[in-house]
């Protein structure tokens, strides 16, 4: 660990021992559930976006890398931009029906529009 990385050790007051090593809490990454068991919800959102509509895909349980990969697939197949953050996939525009079809073809059978 970088000795200047103070954000990871905010709760430590001070140590005078030169051989002391700060222990990071083991944040284990969540394992990704199989596609058949994922319950993804596709919805339209206009809040806090200056009236612009975006399609949200929520409910993904798994690692951030798998979420990024699914987001990349959805953005590519819809031909639009978007992002993945905080466990959500944000696709620009109203693509609920199209995304639902893509998710079901990819194997996410329990996906639904809310």
C-alpha positions in Angstrom: 0.0 0.0 0.0 1.2 3.5 -0.8 2.2 5.3 2.4 0.5 8.4 1.2 -2.9 6.7 0.7 -4.5 8.3 3.8 -8.1 7.7 2.7 -7.9 4.0 3.3 -6.7 4.5 6.9 -8.9 7.3 8.1 -9.8 5.6 11.4 -6.2 5.1 12.5 -5.0 7.9 14.7 -1.3 7.4 14.8 1.4 4.8 15.2 4.9 5.4 16.4 6.1 1.9 15.4 8.1 2.2 12.2 7.4 -1.4 11.3 3.6 -1.1 11.7 1.6 -1.8 8.6 -1.9 -0.6 8.2 -4.3 -3.4 7.5 -7.0 -2.8 4.9 -10.4 -4.2 5.5 -10.8 -7.1 3.2 -13.5 -5.8 0.8 -14.2 -9.0 -1.1 -15.8 -8.4 -4.5 -19.2 -9.8 -4.9 -19.4 -12.9 -7.1 -21.6 -12.6 -10.2 -24.8 -14.6 -10.2 -25.6 -16.7 -13.2 -27.5 -14.9 -16.0 -30.7 -17.1 -15.4 -30.9 -16.0 -11.8 -30.4 -12.2 -12.3 -33.5 -10.2 -11.9 -32.8 -7.1 -13.9 -35.3 -4.2 -14.0 -35.5 -1.9 -17.0 -37.1 1.6 -16.4 -37.3 5.1 -17.8 -35.9 7.9 -15.8 -36.1 11.7 -16.4 -35.3 13.0 -12.9 -32.3 15.3 -12.4 -31.4 15.1 -16.1 -32.9 18.4 -17.4 -35.8 16.6 -19.0 -33.7 14.2 -21.0 -34.9 10.6 -20.8 -32.5 7.7 -19.9 -33.1 4.0 -19.6 -31.9 2.5 -16.3 -31.0 -1.2 -15.9 -30.9 -2.0 -12.2 -30.7 -5.1 -10.0 -27.4 -6.5 -11.3 -25.7 -8.6 -8.7 -22.0 -9.2 -9.4 -18.6 -7.7 -9.9 -18.0 -4.2 -11.4 -16.1 -5.7 -14.3 -19.1 -7.9 -15.3 -21.4 -4.9 -14.9 -19.1 -2.8 -17.2 -19.1 -5.6 -19.8 -22.9 -5.9 -19.8 -23.2 -2.1 -20.1 -20.8 -2.1 -23.0 -22.8 -4.8 -24.8 -26.1 -2.9 -24.3 -24.7 0.4 -25.4 -23.1 -1.1 -28.5 -26.3 -3.0 -29.6 -28.5 0.1 -29.0 -26.0 2.4 -30.8 -26.1 5.0 -28.1 -24.0 6.3 -25.2 -24.3 5.7 -21.5 -22.4 4.7 -18.4 -22.3 2.2 -15.6 -22.1 3.4 -12.0 -23.3 2.5 -8.6 -24.6 -0.9 -9.8 -26.8 0.7 -12.5 -26.4 0.8 -16.3 -27.5 4.1 -17.8 -28.4 4.1 -21.5 -29.2 7.5 -23.2 -32.7 7.7 -24.6 -35.9 5.6 -24.3 -34.8 2.0 -25.2 -36.8 -0.1 -22.8 -38.3 -2.6 -25.2 -35.1 -2.9 -27.2 -33.0 -3.5 -24.0 -35.5 -6.0 -22.7 -35.2 -8.0 -26.0 -31.4 -7.8 -25.9 -31.2 -8.9 -22.3 -33.4 -11.9 -22.9 -31.3 -12.9 -25.9 -28.2 -12.6 -23.8 -29.7 -15.1 -21.3 -31.2 -12.8 -18.6 -34.6 -14.5 -18.7 -36.0 -12.8 -15.6 -35.6 -9.3 -16.9 -38.7 -7.1 -16.9 -39.8 -3.5 -17.5 -41.1 -1.6 -14.5 
